[in-house]
Amino acid sequence: AMREALRYRLEAKLPELTWNHITDQIGMFSYTGLTPEQVKHCADHGSLFMLSTGRISMAGVNDGNVDHVAEAMVNAIKKRKAED
């Protein structure tokens, strides 16, 4: 359910990107597709922590923080795109 919730929020905010990989994966972890720079931005500006590979623990995503997780990821993607 949280994978679907995260995917829905990401698709709503960044419809030009493909997010099916979030729901296609199974297990406790998910590769987000974020770059190491985007991951750092999530940590520094959104207090969202994951491995530098973009691997996030889906067990830590819940109804109370899924909006924050999506927003931190979106902000990181938009910030890094603007700098490229």
PyMOL Python script that loads the backbone (N, CA, C, O; Angstrom):
from pymol import cmd

cmd.read_pdbstr("""\
ATOM      1  N   ALA A   1       0.810  -1.204   0.000  1.00  0.00           N
ATOM      2  CA  ALA A   1       0.000   0.000   0.000  1.00  0.00           C
ATOM      3  C   ALA A   1       0.852   1.267   0.000  1.00  0.00           C
ATOM      4  O   ALA A   1       0.500   2.252  -0.649  1.00  0.00           O
ATOM      5  N   MET A   2       1.980   1.244   0.731  1.00  0.00           N
ATOM      6  CA  MET A   2       2.836   2.437   0.779  1.00  0.00           C
ATOM      7  C   MET A   2       3.560   2.656  -0.538  1.00  0.00           C
ATOM      8  O   MET A   2       3.806   3.797  -0.928  1.00  0.00           O
ATOM      9  N   ARG A   3       3.900   1.582  -1.222  1.00  0.00           N
ATOM     10  CA  ARG A   3       4.528   1.751  -2.544  1.00  0.00           C
ATOM     11  C   ARG A   3       3.577   2.471  -3.493  1.00  0.00           C
ATOM     12  O   ARG A   3       3.971   3.385  -4.218  1.00  0.00           O
ATOM     13  N   GLU A   4       2.327   2.045  -3.475  1.00  0.00           N
ATOM     14  CA  GLU A   4       1.327   2.683  -4.333  1.00  0.00           C
ATOM     15  C   GLU A   4       1.115   4.141  -3.938  1.00  0.00           C
ATOM     16  O   GLU A   4       1.001   5.017  -4.796  1.00  0.00           O
ATOM     17  N   ALA A   5       1.064   4.389  -2.637  1.00  0.00           N
ATOM     18  CA  ALA A   5       0.863   5.757  -2.155  1.00  0.00           C
ATOM     19  C   ALA A   5       2.026   6.657  -2.563  1.00  0.00           C
ATOM     20  O   ALA A   5       1.814   7.790  -2.993  1.00  0.00           O
ATOM     21  N   LEU A   6       3.245   6.159  -2.430  1.00  0.00           N
ATOM     22  CA  LEU A   6       4.412   6.950  -2.821  1.00  0.00           C
ATOM     23  C   LEU A   6       4.429   7.173  -4.325  1.00  0.00           C
ATOM     24  O   LEU A   6       4.668   8.289  -4.787  1.00  0.00           O
ATOM     25  N   ARG A   7       4.179   6.126  -5.084  1.00  0.00           N
ATOM     26  CA  ARG A   7       4.156   6.257  -6.544  1.00  0.00           C
ATOM     27  C   ARG A   7       3.102   7.277  -6.987  1.00  0.00           C
ATOM     28  O   ARG A   7       3.376   8.124  -7.838  1.00  0.00           O
ATOM     29  N   TYR A   8       1.909   7.196  -6.414  1.00  0.00           N
ATOM     30  CA  TYR A   8       0.828   8.121  -6.769  1.00  0.00           C
ATOM     31  C   TYR A   8       1.261   9.569  -6.540  1.00  0.00           C
ATOM     32  O   TYR A   8       1.034  10.431  -7.389  1.00  0.00           O
ATOM     33  N   ARG A   9       1.877   9.829  -5.402  1.00  0.00           N
ATOM     34  CA  ARG A   9       2.302  11.195  -5.074  1.00  0.00           C
ATOM     35  C   ARG A   9       3.420  11.671  -5.998  1.00  0.00           C
ATOM     36  O   ARG A   9       3.437  12.830  -6.411  1.00  0.00           O
ATOM     37  N   LEU A  10       4.342  10.785  -6.316  1.00  0.00           N
ATOM     38  CA  LEU A  10       5.437  11.161  -7.215  1.00  0.00           C
ATOM     39  C   LEU A  10       4.908  11.422  -8.625  1.00  0.00           C
ATOM     40  O   LEU A  10       5.321  12.382  -9.277  1.00  0.00           O
ATOM     41  N   GLU A  11       4.005  10.577  -9.089  1.00  0.00           N
ATOM     42  CA  GLU A  11       3.422  10.777 -10.419  1.00  0.00           C
ATOM     43  C   GLU A  11       2.618  12.069 -10.488  1.00  0.00           C
ATOM     44  O   GLU A  11       2.604  12.730 -11.526  1.00  0.00           O
ATOM     45  N   ALA A  12       1.960  12.431  -9.420  1.00  0.00           N
ATOM     46  CA  ALA A  12       1.170  13.659  -9.395  1.00  0.00           C
ATOM     47  C   ALA A  12       2.067  14.888  -9.478  1.00  0.00           C
ATOM     48  O   ALA A  12       1.696  15.889 -10.091  1.00  0.00           O
ATOM     49  N   LYS A  13       3.243  14.816  -8.864  1.00  0.00           N
ATOM     50  CA  LYS A  13       4.133  15.972  -8.810  1.00  0.00           C
ATOM     51  C   LYS A  13       5.145  16.009  -9.950  1.00  0.00           C
ATOM     52  O   LYS A  13       5.597  17.083 -10.344  1.00  0.00           O
ATOM     53  N   LEU A  14       5.499  14.852 -10.474  1.00  0.00           N
ATOM     54  CA  LEU A  14       6.467  14.761 -11.575  1.00  0.00           C
ATOM     55  C   LEU A  14       5.950  13.779 -12.629  1.00  0.00           C
ATOM     56  O   LEU A  14       6.541  12.718 -12.833  1.00  0.00           O
ATOM     57  N   PRO A  15       4.851  14.132 -13.296  1.00  0.00           N
ATOM     58  CA  PRO A  15       4.238  13.192 -14.243  1.00  0.00           C
ATOM     59  C   PRO A  15       5.101  12.894 -15.462  1.00  0.00           C
ATOM     60  O   PRO A  15       4.860  11.914 -16.168  1.00  0.00           O
ATOM     61  N   GLU A  16       6.093  13.718 -15.711  1.00  0.00           N
ATOM     62  CA  GLU A  16       6.954  13.494 -16.872  1.00  0.00           C
ATOM     63  C   GLU A  16       7.964  12.370 -16.642  1.00  0.00           C
ATOM     64  O   GLU A  16       8.627  11.927 -17.579  1.00  0.00           O
ATOM     65  N   LEU A  17       8.079  11.909 -15.395  1.00  0.00           N
ATOM     66  CA  LEU A  17       8.997  10.816 -15.070  1.00  0.00           C
ATOM     67  C   LEU A  17       8.217   9.523 -14.851  1.00  0.00           C
ATOM     68  O   LEU A  17       7.026   9.549 -14.544  1.00  0.00           O
ATOM     69  N   THR A  18       8.893   8.411 -15.010  1.00  0.00           N
ATOM     70  CA  THR A  18       8.289   7.097 -14.835  1.00  0.00           C
ATOM     71  C   THR A  18       8.562   6.599 -13.424  1.00  0.00           C
ATOM     72  O   THR A  18       9.712   6.574 -12.985  1.00  0.00           O
ATOM     73  N   TRP A  19       7.517   6.203 -12.715  1.00  0.00           N
ATOM     74  CA  TRP A  19       7.643   5.777 -11.322  1.00  0.00           C
ATOM     75  C   TRP A  19       7.180   4.346 -11.082  1.00  0.00           C
ATOM     76  O   TRP A  19       7.081   3.924  -9.930  1.00  0.00           O
ATOM     77  N   ASN A  20       6.895   3.587 -12.139  1.00  0.00           N
ATOM     78  CA  ASN A  20       6.409   2.221 -11.955  1.00  0.00           C
ATOM     79  C   ASN A  20       7.425   1.323 -11.252  1.00  0.00           C
ATOM     80  O   ASN A  20       7.055   0.297 -10.680  1.00  0.00           O
ATOM     81  N   HIS A  21       8.700   1.703 -11.293  1.00  0.00           N
ATOM     82  CA  HIS A  21       9.708   0.877 -10.623  1.00  0.00           C
ATOM     83  C   HIS A  21       9.477   0.819  -9.108  1.00  0.00           C
ATOM     84  O   HIS A  21       9.899  -0.133  -8.452  1.00  0.00           O
ATOM     85  N   ILE A  22       8.813   1.830  -8.557  1.00  0.00           N
ATOM     86  CA  ILE A  22       8.510   1.830  -7.118  1.00  0.00           C
ATOM     87  C   ILE A  22       7.569   0.670  -6.775  1.00  0.00           C
ATOM     88  O   ILE A  22       7.762  -0.016  -5.771  1.00  0.00           O
ATOM     89  N   THR A  23       6.555   0.460  -7.612  1.00  0.00           N
ATOM     90  CA  THR A  23       5.581  -0.598  -7.331  1.00  0.00           C
ATOM     91  C   THR A  23       5.964  -1.939  -7.953  1.00  0.00           C
ATOM     92  O   THR A  23       5.444  -2.979  -7.549  1.00  0.00           O
ATOM     93  N   ASP A  24       6.859  -1.925  -8.922  1.00  0.00           N
ATOM     94  CA  ASP A  24       7.289  -3.184  -9.535  1.00  0.00           C
ATOM     95  C   ASP A  24       8.205  -3.980  -8.611  1.00  0.00           C
ATOM     96  O   ASP A  24       8.294  -5.202  -8.729  1.00  0.00           O
ATOM     97  N   GLN A  25       8.877  -3.303  -7.703  1.00  0.00           N
ATOM     98  CA  GLN A  25       9.788  -3.966  -6.782  1.00  0.00           C
ATOM     99  C   GLN A  25       9.007  -4.555  -5.602  1.00  0.00           C
ATOM    100  O   GLN A  25       7.888  -4.139  -5.301  1.00  0.00           O
ATOM    101  N   ILE A  26       9.636  -5.535  -4.948  1.00  0.00           N
ATOM    102  CA  ILE A  26       9.022  -6.140  -3.772  1.00  0.00           C
ATOM    103  C   ILE A  26      10.040  -6.140  -2.634  1.00  0.00           C
ATOM    104  O   ILE A  26      11.236  -5.959  -2.860  1.00  0.00           O
ATOM    105  N   GLY A  27       9.563  -6.341  -1.435  1.00  0.00           N
ATOM    106  CA  GLY A  27      10.457  -6.421  -0.293  1.00  0.00           C
ATOM    107  C   GLY A  27      10.465  -5.150   0.530  1.00  0.00           C
ATOM    108  O   GLY A  27       9.670  -4.236   0.311  1.00  0.00           O
ATOM    109  N   MET A  28      11.383  -5.115   1.479  1.00  0.00           N
ATOM    110  CA  MET A  28      11.443  -3.990   2.422  1.00  0.00           C
ATOM    111  C   MET A  28      12.124  -2.754   1.852  1.00  0.00           C
ATOM    112  O   MET A  28      11.987  -1.664   2.406  1.00  0.00           O
ATOM    113  N   PHE A  29      12.854  -2.909   0.755  1.00  0.00           N
ATOM    114  CA  PHE A  29      13.619  -1.794   0.208  1.00  0.00           C
ATOM    115  C   PHE A  29      13.191  -1.510  -1.219  1.00  0.00           C
ATOM    116  O   PHE A  29      12.635  -2.366  -1.906  1.00  0.00           O
ATOM    117  N   SER A  30      13.464  -0.286  -1.646  1.00  0.00           N
ATOM    118  CA  SER A  30      13.143   0.110  -3.010  1.00  0.00           C
ATOM    119  C   SER A  30      14.236   1.022  -3.544  1.00  0.00           C
ATOM    120  O   SER A  30      14.714   1.914  -2.843  1.00  0.00           O
ATOM    121  N   TYR A  31      14.619   0.792  -4.774  1.00  0.00           N
ATOM    122  CA  TYR A  31      15.517   1.726  -5.444  1.00  0.00           C
ATOM    123  C   TYR A  31      14.660   2.843  -6.013  1.00  0.00           C
ATOM    124  O   TYR A  31      13.719   2.603  -6.768  1.00  0.00           O
ATOM    125  N   THR A  32      15.001   4.065  -5.638  1.00  0.00           N
ATOM    126  CA  THR A  32      14.199   5.223  -6.037  1.00  0.00           C
ATOM    127  C   THR A  32      14.583   5.759  -7.405  1.00  0.00           C
ATOM    128  O   THR A  32      13.776   6.409  -8.069  1.00  0.00           O
ATOM    129  N   GLY A  33      15.811   5.489  -7.828  1.00  0.00           N
ATOM    130  CA  GLY A  33      16.302   6.071  -9.067  1.00  0.00           C
ATOM    131  C   GLY A  33      16.995   7.401  -8.849  1.00  0.00           C
ATOM    132  O   GLY A  33      17.451   8.025  -9.807  1.00  0.00           O
ATOM    133  N   LEU A  34      17.082   7.843  -7.609  1.00  0.00           N
ATOM    134  CA  LEU A  34      17.759   9.111  -7.310  1.00  0.00           C
ATOM    135  C   LEU A  34      19.268   8.954  -7.442  1.00  0.00           C
ATOM    136  O   LEU A  34      19.825   7.890  -7.173  1.00  0.00           O
ATOM    137  N   THR A  35      19.910  10.027  -7.860  1.00  0.00           N
ATOM    138  CA  THR A  35      21.366  10.062  -7.964  1.00  0.00           C
ATOM    139  C   THR A  35      21.962  10.321  -6.580  1.00  0.00           C
ATOM    140  O   THR A  35      21.247  10.746  -5.672  1.00  0.00           O
ATOM    141  N   PRO A  36      23.258  10.072  -6.408  1.00  0.00           N
ATOM    142  CA  PRO A  36      23.877  10.394  -5.120  1.00  0.00           C
ATOM    143  C   PRO A  36      23.697  11.862  -4.717  1.00  0.00           C
ATOM    144  O   PRO A  36      23.538  12.160  -3.534  1.00  0.00           O
ATOM    145  N   GLU A  37      23.721  12.763  -5.672  1.00  0.00           N
ATOM    146  CA  GLU A  37      23.529  14.183  -5.375  1.00  0.00           C
ATOM    147  C   GLU A  37      22.104  14.458  -4.904  1.00  0.00           C
ATOM    148  O   GLU A  37      21.890  15.255  -3.991  1.00  0.00           O
ATOM    149  N   GLN A  38      21.142  13.804  -5.523  1.00  0.00           N
ATOM    150  CA  GLN A  38      19.746  13.964  -5.108  1.00  0.00           C
ATOM    151  C   GLN A  38      19.514  13.355  -3.727  1.00  0.00           C
ATOM    152  O   GLN A  38      18.763  13.903  -2.920  1.00  0.00           O
ATOM    153  N   VAL A  39      20.159  12.228  -3.461  1.00  0.00           N
ATOM    154  CA  VAL A  39      20.061  11.602  -2.142  1.00  0.00           C
ATOM    155  C   VAL A  39      20.608  12.548  -1.075  1.00  0.00           C
ATOM    156  O   VAL A  39      20.011  12.705  -0.010  1.00  0.00           O
ATOM    157  N   LYS A  40      21.747  13.176  -1.369  1.00  0.00           N
ATOM    158  CA  LYS A  40      22.343  14.122  -0.425  1.00  0.00           C
ATOM    159  C   LYS A  40      21.402  15.299  -0.178  1.00  0.00           C
ATOM    160  O   LYS A  40      21.251  15.750   0.958  1.00  0.00           O
ATOM    161  N   HIS A  41      20.776  15.791  -1.233  1.00  0.00           N
ATOM    162  CA  HIS A  41      19.824  16.892  -1.091  1.00  0.00           C
ATOM    163  C   HIS A  41      18.654  16.471  -0.204  1.00  0.00           C
ATOM    164  O   HIS A  41      18.204  17.254   0.633  1.00  0.00           O
ATOM    165  N   CYS A  42      18.157  15.247  -0.376  1.00  0.00           N
ATOM    166  CA  CYS A  42      17.064  14.747   0.473  1.00  0.00           C
ATOM    167  C   CYS A  42      17.478  14.770   1.941  1.00  0.00           C
ATOM    168  O   CYS A  42      16.697  15.164   2.808  1.00  0.00           O
ATOM    169  N   ALA A  43      18.704  14.347   2.212  1.00  0.00           N
ATOM    170  CA  ALA A  43      19.183  14.305   3.599  1.00  0.00           C
ATOM    171  C   ALA A  43      19.393  15.706   4.151  1.00  0.00           C
ATOM    172  O   ALA A  43      18.964  16.011   5.264  1.00  0.00           O
ATOM    173  N   ASP A  44      20.052  16.555   3.374  1.00  0.00           N
ATOM    174  CA  ASP A  44      20.411  17.893   3.842  1.00  0.00           C
ATOM    175  C   ASP A  44      19.217  18.829   3.983  1.00  0.00           C
ATOM    176  O   ASP A  44      19.173  19.652   4.897  1.00  0.00           O
ATOM    177  N   HIS A  45      18.248  18.703   3.077  1.00  0.00           N
ATOM    178  CA  HIS A  45      17.145  19.672   3.038  1.00  0.00           C
ATOM    179  C   HIS A  45      15.784  19.078   3.386  1.00  0.00           C
ATOM    180  O   HIS A  45      14.819  19.816   3.585  1.00  0.00           O
ATOM    181  N   GLY A  46      15.698  17.742   3.461  1.00  0.00           N
ATOM    182  CA  GLY A  46      14.407  17.127   3.758  1.00  0.00           C
ATOM    183  C   GLY A  46      14.437  16.139   4.897  1.00  0.00           C
ATOM    184  O   GLY A  46      13.424  15.523   5.228  1.00  0.00           O
ATOM    185  N   SER A  47      15.618  15.988   5.503  1.00  0.00           N
ATOM    186  CA  SER A  47      15.780  15.001   6.587  1.00  0.00           C
ATOM    187  C   SER A  47      15.250  13.632   6.179  1.00  0.00           C
ATOM    188  O   SER A  47      14.667  12.909   6.986  1.00  0.00           O
ATOM    189  N   LEU A  48      15.461  13.294   4.916  1.00  0.00           N
ATOM    190  CA  LEU A  48      15.089  11.987   4.384  1.00  0.00           C
ATOM    191  C   LEU A  48      16.385  11.260   4.065  1.00  0.00           C
ATOM    192  O   LEU A  48      17.164  11.705   3.222  1.00  0.00           O
ATOM    193  N   PHE A  49      16.609  10.149   4.736  1.00  0.00           N
ATOM    194  CA  PHE A  49      17.880   9.453   4.630  1.00  0.00           C
ATOM    195  C   PHE A  49      17.722   8.118   3.926  1.00  0.00           C
ATOM    196  O   PHE A  49      16.791   7.358   4.194  1.00  0.00           O
ATOM    197  N   MET A  50      18.652   7.848   3.021  1.00  0.00           N
ATOM    198  CA  MET A  50      18.686   6.591   2.278  1.00  0.00           C
ATOM    199  C   MET A  50      20.124   6.353   1.852  1.00  0.00           C
ATOM    200  O   MET A  50      20.979   7.221   2.027  1.00  0.00           O
ATOM    201  N   LEU A  51      20.393   5.183   1.294  1.00  0.00           N
ATOM    202  CA  LEU A  51      21.741   4.905   0.801  1.00  0.00           C
ATOM    203  C   LEU A  51      22.052   5.798  -0.387  1.00  0.00           C
ATOM    204  O   LEU A  51      21.143   6.254  -1.080  1.00  0.00           O
ATOM    205  N   SER A  52      23.322   6.049  -0.624  1.00  0.00           N
ATOM    206  CA  SER A  52      23.722   6.918  -1.733  1.00  0.00           C
ATOM    207  C   SER A  52      23.301   6.348  -3.083  1.00  0.00           C
ATOM    208  O   SER A  52      23.259   7.076  -4.074  1.00  0.00           O
ATOM    209  N   THR A  53      22.992   5.068  -3.133  1.00  0.00           N
ATOM    210  CA  THR A  53      22.506   4.431  -4.357  1.00  0.00           C
ATOM    211  C   THR A  53      21.040   4.770  -4.628  1.00  0.00           C
ATOM    212  O   THR A  53      20.513   4.447  -5.693  1.00  0.00           O
ATOM    213  N   GLY A  54      20.380   5.422  -3.664  1.00  0.00           N
ATOM    214  CA  GLY A  54      18.968   5.746  -3.803  1.00  0.00           C
ATOM    215  C   GLY A  54      18.063   4.675  -3.231  1.00  0.00           C
ATOM    216  O   GLY A  54      16.845   4.733  -3.402  1.00  0.00           O
ATOM    217  N   ARG A  55      18.639   3.707  -2.560  1.00  0.00           N
ATOM    218  CA  ARG A  55      17.852   2.620  -1.953  1.00  0.00           C
ATOM    219  C   ARG A  55      17.257   3.114  -0.637  1.00  0.00           C
ATOM    220  O   ARG A  55      17.969   3.577   0.253  1.00  0.00           O
ATOM    221  N   ILE A  56      15.930   3.001  -0.538  1.00  0.00           N
ATOM    222  CA  ILE A  56      15.213   3.485   0.638  1.00  0.00           C
ATOM    223  C   ILE A  56      14.492   2.315   1.313  1.00  0.00           C
ATOM    224  O   ILE A  56      14.062   1.370   0.651  1.00  0.00           O
ATOM    225  N   SER A  57      14.370   2.394   2.623  1.00  0.00           N
ATOM    226  CA  SER A  57      13.622   1.391   3.377  1.00  0.00           C
ATOM    227  C   SER A  57      12.139   1.726   3.290  1.00  0.00           C
ATOM    228  O   SER A  57      11.686   2.735   3.830  1.00  0.00           O
ATOM    229  N   MET A  58      11.396   0.876   2.612  1.00  0.00           N
ATOM    230  CA  MET A  58       9.955   1.092   2.503  1.00  0.00           C
ATOM    231  C   MET A  58       9.258   0.819   3.829  1.00  0.00           C
ATOM    232  O   MET A  58       8.135   1.272   4.047  1.00  0.00           O
ATOM    233  N   ALA A  59       9.920   0.083   4.714  1.00  0.00           N
ATOM    234  CA  ALA A  59       9.346  -0.172   6.031  1.00  0.00           C
ATOM    235  C   ALA A  59       9.236   1.112   6.843  1.00  0.00           C
ATOM    236  O   ALA A  59       8.447   1.190   7.785  1.00  0.00           O
ATOM    237  N   GLY A  60      10.024   2.114   6.482  1.00  0.00           N
ATOM    238  CA  GLY A  60       9.987   3.386   7.188  1.00  0.00           C
ATOM    239  C   GLY A  60       8.994   4.382   6.611  1.00  0.00           C
ATOM    240  O   GLY A  60       8.813   5.469   7.161  1.00  0.00           O
ATOM    241  N   VAL A  61       8.355   4.022   5.517  1.00  0.00           N
ATOM    242  CA  VAL A  61       7.366   4.909   4.889  1.00  0.00           C
ATOM    243  C   VAL A  61       5.982   4.507   5.403  1.00  0.00           C
ATOM    244  O   VAL A  61       5.604   3.337   5.355  1.00  0.00           O
ATOM    245  N   ASN A  62       5.244   5.487   5.889  1.00  0.00           N
ATOM    246  CA  ASN A  62       3.914   5.202   6.442  1.00  0.00           C
ATOM    247  C   ASN A  62       2.954   6.330   6.106  1.00  0.00           C
ATOM    248  O   ASN A  62       3.340   7.322   5.488  1.00  0.00           O
ATOM    249  N   ASP A  63       1.706   6.174   6.515  1.00  0.00           N
ATOM    250  CA  ASP A  63       0.684   7.189   6.227  1.00  0.00           C
ATOM    251  C   ASP A  63       1.064   8.565   6.765  1.00  0.00           C
ATOM    252  O   ASP A  63       0.683   9.590   6.199  1.00  0.00           O
ATOM    253  N   GLY A  64       1.806   8.577   7.848  1.00  0.00           N
ATOM    254  CA  GLY A  64       2.172   9.843   8.472  1.00  0.00           C
ATOM    255  C   GLY A  64       3.318  10.577   7.809  1.00  0.00           C
ATOM    256  O   GLY A  64       3.505  11.769   8.052  1.00  0.00           O
ATOM    257  N   ASN A  65       4.103   9.883   6.965  1.00  0.00           N
ATOM    258  CA  ASN A  65       5.251  10.568   6.360  1.00  0.00           C
ATOM    259  C   ASN A  65       5.366  10.410   4.849  1.00  0.00           C
ATOM    260  O   ASN A  65       6.296  10.950   4.251  1.00  0.00           O
ATOM    261  N   VAL A  66       4.454   9.692   4.221  1.00  0.00           N
ATOM    262  CA  VAL A  66       4.577   9.464   2.785  1.00  0.00           C
ATOM    263  C   VAL A  66       4.553  10.771   1.987  1.00  0.00           C
ATOM    264  O   VAL A  66       5.242  10.886   0.974  1.00  0.00           O
ATOM    265  N   ASP A  67       3.778  11.744   2.425  1.00  0.00           N
ATOM    266  CA  ASP A  67       3.768  13.044   1.734  1.00  0.00           C
ATOM    267  C   ASP A  67       5.136  13.716   1.850  1.00  0.00           C
ATOM    268  O   ASP A  67       5.636  14.275   0.874  1.00  0.00           O
ATOM    269  N   HIS A  68       5.735  13.665   3.023  1.00  0.00           N
ATOM    270  CA  HIS A  68       7.053  14.257   3.240  1.00  0.00           C
ATOM    271  C   HIS A  68       8.112  13.549   2.398  1.00  0.00           C
ATOM    272  O   HIS A  68       8.967  14.204   1.803  1.00  0.00           O
ATOM    273  N   VAL A  69       8.063  12.222   2.345  1.00  0.00           N
ATOM    274  CA  VAL A  69       9.022  11.451   1.551  1.00  0.00           C
ATOM    275  C   VAL A  69       8.931  11.864   0.084  1.00  0.00           C
ATOM    276  O   VAL A  69       9.948  12.142  -0.552  1.00  0.00           O
ATOM    277  N   ALA A  70       7.715  11.903  -0.448  1.00  0.00           N
ATOM    278  CA  ALA A  70       7.530  12.284  -1.848  1.00  0.00           C
ATOM    279  C   ALA A  70       7.993  13.710  -2.090  1.00  0.00           C
ATOM    280  O   ALA A  70       8.659  13.981  -3.090  1.00  0.00           O
ATOM    281  N   GLU A  71       7.653  14.622  -1.197  1.00  0.00           N
ATOM    282  CA  GLU A  71       8.030  16.030  -1.366  1.00  0.00           C
ATOM    283  C   GLU A  71       9.546  16.203  -1.334  1.00  0.00           C
ATOM    284  O   GLU A  71      10.098  16.963  -2.129  1.00  0.00           O
ATOM    285  N   ALA A  72      10.215  15.512  -0.432  1.00  0.00           N
ATOM    286  CA  ALA A  72      11.679  15.596  -0.363  1.00  0.00           C
ATOM    287  C   ALA A  72      12.313  15.072  -1.643  1.00  0.00           C
ATOM    288  O   ALA A  72      13.268  15.658  -2.152  1.00  0.00           O
ATOM    289  N   MET A  73      11.783  13.972  -2.164  1.00  0.00           N
ATOM    290  CA  MET A  73      12.317  13.418  -3.412  1.00  0.00           C
ATOM    291  C   MET A  73      12.075  14.369  -4.582  1.00  0.00           C
ATOM    292  O   MET A  73      12.972  14.596  -5.395  1.00  0.00           O
ATOM    293  N   VAL A  74      10.883  14.916  -4.668  1.00  0.00           N
ATOM    294  CA  VAL A  74      10.540  15.847  -5.745  1.00  0.00           C
ATOM    295  C   VAL A  74      11.426  17.083  -5.681  1.00  0.00           C
ATOM    296  O   VAL A  74      11.955  17.521  -6.703  1.00  0.00           O
ATOM    297  N   ASN A  75      11.590  17.641  -4.499  1.00  0.00           N
ATOM    298  CA  ASN A  75      12.438  18.821  -4.355  1.00  0.00           C
ATOM    299  C   ASN A  75      13.869  18.536  -4.774  1.00  0.00           C
ATOM    300  O   ASN A  75      14.506  19.371  -5.418  1.00  0.00           O
ATOM    301  N   ALA A  76      14.377  17.375  -4.420  1.00  0.00           N
ATOM    302  CA  ALA A  76      15.738  17.009  -4.791  1.00  0.00           C
ATOM    303  C   ALA A  76      15.887  16.870  -6.294  1.00  0.00           C
ATOM    304  O   ALA A  76      16.871  17.329  -6.875  1.00  0.00           O
ATOM    305  N   ILE A  77      14.912  16.238  -6.917  1.00  0.00           N
ATOM    306  CA  ILE A  77      14.951  16.060  -8.368  1.00  0.00           C
ATOM    307  C   ILE A  77      14.881  17.403  -9.074  1.00  0.00           C
ATOM    308  O   ILE A  77      15.662  17.663  -9.989  1.00  0.00           O
ATOM    309  N   LYS A  78      13.962  18.253  -8.662  1.00  0.00           N
ATOM    310  CA  LYS A  78      13.825  19.571  -9.298  1.00  0.00           C
ATOM    311  C   LYS A  78      15.064  20.431  -9.065  1.00  0.00           C
ATOM    312  O   LYS A  78      15.510  21.121  -9.982  1.00  0.00           O
ATOM    313  N   LYS A  79      15.623  20.403  -7.871  1.00  0.00           N
ATOM    314  CA  LYS A  79      16.808  21.197  -7.548  1.00  0.00           C
ATOM    315  C   LYS A  79      17.985  20.746  -8.412  1.00  0.00           C
ATOM    316  O   LYS A  79      18.677  21.574  -9.004  1.00  0.00           O
ATOM    317  N   ARG A  80      18.205  19.459  -8.480  1.00  0.00           N
ATOM    318  CA  ARG A  80      19.348  18.941  -9.252  1.00  0.00           C
ATOM    319  C   ARG A  80      19.144  19.189 -10.756  1.00  0.00           C
ATOM    320  O   ARG A  80      20.111  19.457 -11.469  1.00  0.00           O
ATOM    321  N   LYS A  81      17.910  19.104 -11.239  1.00  0.00           N
ATOM    322  CA  LYS A  81      17.640  19.388 -12.652  1.00  0.00           C
ATOM    323  C   LYS A  81      17.955  20.844 -12.963  1.00  0.00           C
ATOM    324  O   LYS A  81      18.509  21.153 -14.018  1.00  0.00           O
ATOM    325  N   ALA A  82      17.604  21.733 -12.049  1.00  0.00           N
ATOM    326  CA  ALA A  82      17.841  23.169 -12.263  1.00  0.00           C
ATOM    327  C   ALA A  82      19.327  23.483 -12.301  1.00  0.00           C
ATOM    328  O   ALA A  82      19.752  24.434 -12.958  1.00  0.00           O
ATOM    329  N   GLU A  83      20.110  22.688 -11.598  1.00  0.00           N
ATOM    330  CA  GLU A  83      21.556  22.929 -11.547  1.00  0.00           C
ATOM    331  C   GLU A  83      22.291  22.315 -12.737  1.00  0.00           C
ATOM    332  O   GLU A  83      23.425  22.695 -13.030  1.00  0.00           O
ATOM    333  N   ASP A  84      21.648  21.365 -13.424  1.00  0.00           N
ATOM    334  CA  ASP A  84      22.311  20.713 -14.571  1.00  0.00           C
ATOM    335  C   ASP A  84      22.238  21.544 -15.826  1.00  0.00           C
ATOM    336  O   ASP A  84      22.746  21.134 -16.870  1.00  0.00           O
TER     337      ASP A  84
END
""", "prot")
cmd.dss("prot")
cmd.show_as("cartoon", "prot")
cmd.util.cbc("prot")
cmd.orient("prot")
